[in-house]
């Protein structure tokens, strides 16, 4: 067992709304709320996908994260995730396989913690943006000013 030192995902996840800190340095990527447009890529694994794999594959490629998967060329990794996800759905699936699927979901940015570690956030849907325009903007208060002593 390794001892000491930093480990993957140790410490708090990056926060897009936090004050600037060195650990939160880097740009966040805003993904389109409407998801990826267009047909899903061809199934990259050998043979044809099962009907369940094809269903999950199509659904995953409609997610906002699919924009980044396509840009990064992660079709093969997503196909392996899809295959393992269908296996973990079976009643006799092992806990080890479940752990693997959860780790893969984090690494692909499918889970909220995974999205935070990759510094991905989902933008506002066009219908939500229109609703927000109807309300007056709330004043932005700099948190640093609250901690300054008044003179």
VEXLOKOL-404159 format. One line per 5 residues: number of its first residue (from 1); their letters; for each residue x, y, z of C-alpha. Coordinates in nm, 2 decimals. Each point is the difference from the previous one (the first is absolute). Example, Ala and Ser with C-alpha at 12.3 -4.5 7.8 and 13.67 -1.06 7.14 Angstrom:
<pts>
1 = AS = 1.23/-0.45/0.78; 0.14/0.34/-0.07
</pts>
This chain:
<pts>
1 = XXXXX = 0.00/0.00/0.00; 0.15/0.34/-0.10; 0.06/0.24/0.29; 0.01/0.38/0.01; -0.01/0.24/-0.29
6 = XXXXX = -0.28/0.12/-0.22; -0.25/-0.25/-0.15; -0.24/0.03/-0.28; -0.31/0.19/0.11; 0.14/0.08/0.34
11 = XXXXX = -0.11/0.33/0.15; -0.30/0.21/-0.10; -0.11/-0.01/-0.36; 0.05/0.32/-0.21; -0.29/0.24/0.03
16 = XXXXX = -0.09/0.23/-0.29; -0.15/0.25/0.25; 0.28/0.01/0.25; 0.25/0.29/0.04; 0.31/-0.05/-0.21
21 = XXXXX = 0.24/-0.24/0.15; 0.30/-0.18/-0.14; -0.17/-0.34/0.02; -0.30/0.14/-0.20; 0.22/0.15/-0.27
26 = XXXXX = -0.08/-0.08/-0.35; -0.30/0.06/-0.22; -0.33/-0.17/0.05; -0.17/-0.13/-0.31; -0.37/0.08/-0.04
31 = XXXXX = -0.19/-0.27/-0.17; -0.32/0.07/-0.19; -0.31/-0.08/0.21; -0.18/-0.13/-0.31; 0.26/-0.27/-0.04
36 = XXXXX = 0.19/-0.12/-0.30; -0.18/0.03/-0.33; 0.01/-0.25/-0.29; 0.01/-0.37/-0.02; 0.22/-0.21/0.23
41 = XXXXX = 0.33/-0.13/-0.13; 0.03/-0.36/-0.14; 0.05/-0.27/0.27; 0.38/-0.04/0.02; 0.02/-0.35/0.16
46 = XXXXX = 0.01/-0.33/-0.19; -0.34/-0.13/-0.10; -0.33/0.17/0.03; -0.13/0.14/0.33; -0.28/-0.18/0.18
51 = XXXXX = -0.33/0.18/-0.01; 0.06/0.12/0.36; 0.35/0.13/-0.09; -0.14/0.18/-0.30; -0.27/0.17/0.21
56 = XXXXX = 0.25/0.12/0.26; 0.25/0.10/-0.27; -0.26/0.22/-0.17; -0.10/0.16/0.33; 0.36/0.08/0.11
61 = XXXXX = 0.07/0.18/-0.33; -0.29/0.24/0.07; 0.15/0.12/0.33; 0.19/0.33/0.03; 0.32/-0.19/0.09
66 = XXXXX = -0.01/-0.16/-0.35; 0.13/0.32/-0.15; 0.33/-0.05/0.19; 0.01/-0.38/-0.06; -0.02/0.07/-0.37
71 = XXXXX = 0.26/0.27/0.01; 0.24/-0.22/0.21; -0.07/-0.31/-0.22; -0.13/-0.21/0.29; -0.24/-0.22/-0.21
76 = XXXXX = 0.19/-0.32/0.09; 0.00/0.08/0.38; -0.37/0.08/-0.01; -0.08/-0.32/-0.18; 0.19/-0.20/0.27
81 = XXXXX = -0.19/0.19/0.27; -0.33/-0.08/-0.18; 0.09/-0.37/-0.02; 0.10/-0.02/0.37; -0.31/0.20/0.10
86 = XXXXX = -0.23/-0.26/-0.17; 0.20/-0.28/0.18; -0.04/0.17/0.34; -0.37/0.02/-0.05; -0.03/-0.38/0.02
91 = XXXXX = -0.10/-0.16/0.33; 0.32/-0.20/0.05; 0.24/0.29/-0.07; 0.29/0.03/0.23; 0.06/0.30/0.23
96 = XXXXX = 0.34/0.04/-0.16; -0.16/0.05/-0.34; -0.23/0.26/0.17; 0.30/0.18/0.13; 0.16/0.00/-0.34
101 = XXXXX = -0.31/0.15/-0.16; -0.02/0.27/0.26; 0.37/0.09/-0.06; -0.05/0.00/-0.37; -0.31/0.23/0.04
106 = XXXXX = 0.21/0.24/0.21; 0.29/0.00/-0.25; -0.24/0.07/-0.29; -0.17/0.28/0.18; -0.34/-0.17/0.02
111 = XXXXX = -0.03/0.06/0.38; -0.01/0.34/0.16; 0.33/-0.06/0.19; 0.15/-0.12/-0.33; -0.11/0.32/-0.17
116 = XXXXX = 0.15/0.21/0.27; 0.33/-0.18/-0.01; 0.01/0.06/-0.38; -0.11/0.36/0.05; -0.31/-0.05/-0.22
121 = XXXXX = -0.32/0.18/0.08; -0.33/0.00/-0.19; -0.13/0.33/-0.13; -0.34/0.14/0.05; -0.28/-0.13/-0.22
126 = XXXXX = -0.14/0.26/-0.24; -0.34/-0.01/0.16; 0.16/0.05/0.35; 0.21/0.29/-0.13; -0.32/0.17/-0.13
131 = XXXXX = -0.17/-0.04/0.34; 0.30/0.15/0.18; -0.01/0.31/-0.22; -0.34/0.08/0.14; 0.13/0.04/0.35
136 = XXXXX = 0.22/0.29/0.10; 0.36/-0.11/0.06; 0.10/-0.04/0.36; 0.30/0.20/0.12; 0.33/-0.18/0.00
141 = XXXXX = 0.18/0.02/0.34; 0.37/-0.07/0.01; 0.06/-0.24/0.29; 0.34/0.15/0.07; -0.17/0.33/0.10
146 = XXXXX = -0.19/-0.16/0.27; 0.32/-0.10/0.18; 0.17/0.34/-0.01; 0.00/0.20/0.31; -0.18/0.33/-0.02
151 = X = 0.21/0.30/0.08
</pts>
